[in-house]
Amino acid sequence: MFKNVLRRNGFWCKRASGGDTFLKHDSIFGGIYVTLEKKWAVLKIVDRDIIHVFRSAKQLEDYLKGLEEREPPSIIRQK
């Protein structure tokens, strides 16, 4: 189920000997990496030092939708 959620949200898979890692680049957050374990998914946003562990695909999907809904930061111009 985790794989379906990640593919639906634009992640692509990089297979490694340690397991599957899905990744996506976001213009606001930078690299988003999700490593799949047997019963959970570990999401890391490297540029923001964020790590979340999800035990269900629904939790992961809700979190990813929340990231998409965030507005980009406003640009403040100084004169």
N, C-alpha and C positions, 0 to 999 in steps of 0.2 A: 504494500500500500504506500509506503514512503516513496518508492520510486515513481509511482504514478503521480503523486502530488508534486514531486520535484520536476518531472518532465513537463507537467501542465504549467508550471511557473517559469519555464525557460531555462532550467538547469541542464547541464550536460555532464555525462559521466566520464570520469577518469579512473580506469581500473588500475589497481595496484595490488601487490601481494598482501597488504594488510587489510584489504577490503575495498568496497566501492566508495569513492569520494565524488560527490556532485559539486559543481561549481558554477557560479554565475558572476558576471561583473555588473555592478550597478553604478550609475554615474554619481549617485549621492553617497552610498555606503562603501564603494570599492568592491573588493572581492568578498563574496559570500560562499563559504565552503560548508558542505553538509557531509559528514561521515556516517555511514550506516553501520550500526552494530546489530546484534541479533534481535534485541527487543526495544531498541531506541535509536534515535537519530541525534547526532551532536552537531549543532549549527555554530559556526564561528564567523564573526565579522572581524577580520584581522585589523583593519584600520581603526576600528572603534574599541578594540579589546573587549568584545562581547562574545560570550559563550552561553548557549542555551541547550538544554537536553530535553527532548520530546519523547514521550512514551506512546503517543498515538499520532496517527497521520492527520487527524482532525486538528489537533493542537498545532502541528506544524503548518498546516494549510492556513489556519486562522492567523498565525504569526506572520507568514509570508504576505498575506493579503493586507495586514496592517502596515507592513513595510511599504507596500506599493501605494497605499493611500496617503502616506505622509507627503506633505508638500516640500518641494525643494527649498533650502534656506534662501532667504532674500539676500540680495547683494546690496551692500551699503556703499555708496560712492562718496568719497571724501574729496573736497576741493582744496 
